[in-house]
Amino acid sequence: MYTNAFFPSSLQVLAENLTMITEFLLLGFSSLGEVQLALFVVFLFLYLVILSGNATIISVIRLDQSLHTPMYFFLGILSTSETFYTFVILPKMLTNLLSVARTISFTCCAIQMFFFLGFAITNCLMLGVMGYDRYAAICHPLHYPILISWQVCGKLAAACGIGGFLASLAVVNLVFSLPFCSANKVNHYFCDISPVIRLACTNTDVHEFVIFICGVLVLVVPFFFICVSYVCILRTILKIPSTEGKQKAFSTCASHLTVVVVHYGCASFIYLRPTANYASNKDKLVTVTYTIVTPLLNPMVYSLRNKDVQLAIRKLLGKKKISKTI
């Protein structure tokens, strides 16, 4: 048996560096020092607003019969997915803002990435389905009940969820099949693809290329599909003779378009480029946009701009007041 005395120093260092790591350290916003407490308060407030906003949307759609339509069915699925999506990231991030030990185990890191990507890709696909729903409703109103029947709605929602998590499983398997040696500091507030894959102690070009192709499939393809749908929608709206009819038709699309632009814009900026171009501080700010702002924007846009949802909320609040007086 050899002892350290017979071990060349260079080989000993190499042996230590090749030791597989068992946990990661999430650096998060640690470089901001005392500002972290203020960030905790802000992010906690936004998280509570996200939860309450999405819970309101889901409850209103479930309880009001007038909202039992395919459009609001898809909106309810999107709100549910975004609730779980934020739950995967924000509680851990909030805990780390107040904690000195910001470690996450290797397994938990993989699980967090799997569920984050699963719900994120599901949201992308669901936004594409919602674009198709608006296309069918405006461009083919007479065939709408057939094109978007409840059976079709169920199949489309299931396809989004299954497709999202299968794509996530493929990406996570690629990332965590890489060897991770001594480096374990993830320069982010959760286990995202780029900051984790940069810690691998081997060449990752092939893995990054495959992940890029996956990014194109789940971001560019649905976005292109949405753009084509809205070109057809715009043509149909322009043919409507009355100004009031045009405004009513476009108002049903405005909320969806707003969420699409923010969601796809920020996600594309992060995932459709090489890992080597990852810039920690700037990318953290962009990531905050689609992990916090977009889930916050969704219920606010759909509740503030959508008259049907506003009316349903007023009706439910009115019923509660009546029941209390009785």
C-alpha positions in Angstrom: 0.0 0.0 0.0 1.3 3.4 -1.0 1.4 6.3 1.4 1.5 10.0 0.7 5.2 9.9 1.1 5.5 7.9 -2.1 2.8 9.9 -3.9 4.2 12.7 -6.3 2.6 16.0 -5.3 1.2 16.6 -8.8 -0.6 13.2 -8.8 -1.9 13.9 -5.3 -3.4 17.2 -6.4 -4.9 15.5 -9.5 -6.4 12.8 -7.4 -8.0 15.4 -5.1 -9.4 17.4 -8.0 -11.0 14.2 -9.5 -13.0 13.6 -6.4 -16.7 13.6 -7.3 -18.6 16.3 -5.6 -21.8 15.5 -3.6 -23.2 19.0 -3.2 -23.3 22.5 -4.9 -23.0 25.9 -3.3 -25.6 28.4 -4.7 -23.9 31.8 -4.7 -27.1 33.6 -5.5 -27.0 37.2 -4.5 -24.2 36.8 -1.9 -22.1 39.4 -3.5 -24.7 42.1 -2.7 -24.1 41.8 1.1 -26.6 43.6 3.2 -28.9 44.3 0.2 -29.9 40.7 0.5 -32.3 41.4 3.3 -34.1 44.0 1.2 -34.2 41.6 -1.7 -35.7 39.0 0.6 -38.6 41.4 1.5 -39.2 42.3 -2.1 -39.1 38.8 -3.4 -41.2 37.4 -0.6 -43.8 40.1 -1.3 -43.8 39.3 -5.1 -44.0 35.6 -4.4 -47.1 36.0 -2.2 -48.6 38.2 -4.9 -47.8 35.4 -7.5 -49.4 32.8 -5.3 -52.5 34.8 -4.5 -52.9 36.0 -8.1 -52.7 32.6 -9.7 -54.9 31.1 -6.9 -57.5 33.8 -7.7 -57.4 33.0 -11.4 -57.7 29.3 -10.9 -60.5 29.7 -8.3 -62.5 32.1 -10.5 -62.2 29.9 -13.6 -63.3 26.9 -11.5 -66.2 28.5 -9.8 -67.7 30.7 -12.5 -69.7 28.7 -15.1 -69.3 31.5 -17.7 -65.5 30.9 -17.8 -65.8 27.1 -18.5 -64.5 27.6 -22.0 -61.4 26.3 -23.7 -59.6 29.7 -23.5 -60.0 29.8 -19.7 -59.3 26.1 -19.3 -55.9 26.7 -20.9 -55.4 29.8 -18.8 -56.2 27.8 -15.6 -53.6 25.1 -16.7 -51.0 27.8 -17.3 -51.7 29.4 -13.9 -51.4 26.0 -12.2 -48.1 25.3 -14.0 -46.7 28.7 -13.1 -47.6 28.2 -9.4 -45.6 25.0 -9.2 -42.9 26.5 -11.4 -42.2 29.3 -8.9 -42.5 26.9 -6.0 -39.6 24.9 -7.4 -37.3 28.0 -7.3 -38.4 30.8 -5.0 -38.7 29.2 -1.5 -35.1 27.9 -1.8 -34.0 31.3 -3.1 -35.7 33.1 -0.2 -34.2 30.7 2.3 -30.7 31.3 0.9 -31.1 35.1 1.1 -31.2 34.7 4.9 -28.8 31.8 5.2 -25.1 31.5 5.4 -25.1 27.9 4.2 -26.5 27.9 0.7 -25.7 24.3 -0.2 -27.9 22.0 -2.3 -27.1 18.3 -2.7 -26.2 16.9 -6.1 -29.5 14.9 -6.3 -31.6 17.9 -5.1 -29.9 20.1 -7.7 -30.9 17.6 -10.5 -34.4 17.4 -9.2 -34.8 21.2 -9.0 -33.5 21.5 -12.6 -35.9 18.7 -13.8 -39.0 20.3 -12.3 -38.0 23.8 -13.2 -37.4 22.9 -16.9 -40.5 20.6 -16.9 -42.9 23.4 -15.9 -41.0 26.1 -17.9 -41.3 24.0 -21.1 -44.9 23.1 -20.3 -45.6 26.9 -20.1 -43.9 27.5 -23.5 -46.0 24.8 -25.1 -49.2 26.0 -23.4 -48.7 29.5 -24.7 -48.4 28.0 -28.2 -51.7 26.1 -27.6 -53.4 29.3 -26.4 -52.2 31.0 -29.6 -53.9 28.2 -31.6 -57.0 28.5 -29.5 -57.3 32.3 -30.4 -56.6 31.5 -34.1 -59.4 28.9 -34.2 -61.8 31.2 -32.3 -61.2 34.3 -34.5 -60.3 32.8 -37.9 -62.7 29.8 -37.9 -65.5 30.6 -35.4 -68.0 28.3 -37.1 -65.7 25.3 -36.7 -64.3 26.3 -33.3 -66.4 23.8 -31.3 -64.9 21.0 -33.4 -61.4 22.3 -33.6 -61.2 23.0 -29.9 -63.6 20.5 -28.3 -63.1 19.5 -24.7 -61.6 16.2 -25.8 -59.1 18.2 -27.9 -58.4 20.5 -24.9 -57.6 17.6 -22.7 -55.2 16.0 -25.3 -53.5 19.3 -25.9 -53.0 20.0 -22.2 -51.7 16.5 -21.6 -49.3 16.7 -24.6 -47.9 20.0 -23.2 -47.2 18.4 -19.8 -45.8 15.1 -21.1 -43.8 16.9 -23.8 -42.4 19.4 -21.3 -41.2 16.8 -18.7 -39.8 14.4 -21.3 -37.7 17.2 -22.8 -36.7 18.2 -19.3 -35.7 14.6 -18.5 -33.5 14.5 -21.6 -31.7 17.8 -20.8 -31.2 17.0 -17.1 -29.8 13.6 -18.1 -27.3 15.3 -20.4 -26.2 17.8 -17.8 -25.8 15.4 -14.9 -24.2 12.6 -16.9 -21.1 14.9 -17.0 -18.4 14.5 -14.4 -18.2 17.1 -11.7 -15.0 17.4 -9.8 -13.7 19.9 -7.3 -15.6 23.0 -8.6 -19.0 23.2 -6.9 -19.9 27.0 -6.8 -23.0 27.6 -8.9 -23.1 31.3 -9.7 -26.8 31.6 -9.6 -29.8 31.4 -7.2 -31.0 28.0 -8.5 -29.7 25.1 -10.5 -30.0 26.4 -14.0 -28.4 24.8 -17.0 -25.6 27.2 -17.9 -24.1 27.8 -14.5 -24.2 24.1 -13.6 -22.8 22.8 -16.9 -19.8 25.2 -16.6 -18.7 23.3 -13.5 -18.2 20.1 -15.4 -14.5 19.0 -15.6 -14.7 17.8 -19.2 -15.4 19.2 -22.7 -19.1 20.0 -22.9 -19.4 21.1 -26.6 -21.5 18.2 -27.7 -23.8 18.4 -24.7 -24.3 22.1 -25.2 -25.1 21.7 -28.8 -27.8 19.1 -28.0 -29.2 21.3 -25.3 -29.2 24.2 -27.8 -31.2 22.1 -30.3 -33.7 21.3 -27.5 -34.0 25.0 -26.7 -34.8 25.7 -30.4 -37.5 23.1 -30.4 -39.2 24.3 -27.2 -38.7 28.0 -27.7 -38.4 28.9 -31.4 -40.9 26.4 -32.8 -43.8 27.3 -30.5 -43.0 31.1 -30.9 -42.9 30.7 -34.7 -46.3 28.9 -34.5 -47.7 31.7 -32.4 -46.4 34.3 -34.9 -48.0 32.5 -37.8 -51.3 32.2 -35.8 -51.3 36.0 -35.1 -50.6 36.9 -38.7 -53.7 35.0 -39.7 -55.6 36.5 -36.8 -54.5 40.0 -37.8 -55.7 39.5 -41.4 -59.1 38.3 -40.1 -59.5 41.2 -37.7 -58.7 43.7 -40.5 -61.6 42.3 -42.5 -64.1 43.0 -39.7 -66.1 46.1 -40.8 -66.8 47.7 -37.5 -64.2 49.3 -35.3 -65.9 47.9 -32.2 -65.7 44.4 -33.6 -62.0 44.8 -34.3 -61.3 46.0 -30.8 -63.3 43.2 -29.2 -61.5 40.6 -31.3 -58.0 42.0 -30.6 -58.7 42.5 -26.9 -59.0 38.7 -26.4 -55.5 38.4 -27.8 -53.7 41.4 -26.1 -53.2 39.6 -22.8 -51.8 36.5 -24.4 -49.5 38.5 -26.6 -48.1 40.5 -23.6 -47.2 37.3 -21.7 -45.7 35.7 -24.9 -43.4 38.6 -25.6 -42.0 38.8 -22.1 -41.7 35.0 -21.6 -40.2 34.1 -24.9 -38.0 37.2 -25.1 -36.2 36.6 -21.8 -36.1 32.8 -22.1 -34.6 33.0 -25.6 -31.9 35.5 -24.4 -30.7 33.0 -21.8 -31.1 29.6 -23.5 -30.5 30.3 -27.2 -26.8 31.0 -26.9 -23.5 29.3 -25.9 -22.9 28.6 -22.3 -19.5 30.4 -22.6 -21.4 33.7 -23.1 -23.1 33.3 -19.7 -22.6 36.6 -17.8 -23.6 36.0 -14.2 -24.9 39.3 -12.9 -26.7 40.4 -16.1 -28.2 36.9 -16.6 -29.4 36.8 -13.0 -31.4 39.9 -13.7 -32.9 38.5 -16.9 -33.7 35.2 -15.1 -35.5 37.1 -12.4 -37.7 38.4 -15.1 -39.0 35.0 -16.3 -38.9 33.3 -12.9 -40.7 36.1 -11.0 -42.0 38.9 -13.2 -43.6 36.6 -15.9 -45.5 34.5 -13.3 -46.5 37.8 -11.6 -47.5 39.4 -15.0 -49.7 36.5 -16.1 -52.5 36.8 -13.4 -52.2 40.6 -13.4 -52.6 40.9 -17.2 -55.4 38.4 -17.4 -57.3 39.9 -14.5 -56.7 43.6 -15.2 -57.2 43.5 -19.0 -59.8 40.7 -19.2 -63.4 41.9 -18.7 -64.8 38.4 -18.4 -62.4 37.6 -15.5 -63.1 41.0 -13.8 -66.9 40.4 -14.0 -66.5 36.8 -12.6 -64.4 38.2 -9.7 -67.1 40.8 -9.0 -69.8 38.2 -9.1 -68.0 35.9 -6.7 -67.2 38.8 -4.3 -70.9 39.8 -4.5 -72.0 36.3 -3.6 -69.6 36.3 -0.6 -71.0 39.6 0.7 -74.6 38.4 0.3 -73.8 35.1 2.1 -72.1 37.0 5.0 -75.1 39.3 5.5 -77.4 36.3 5.5 
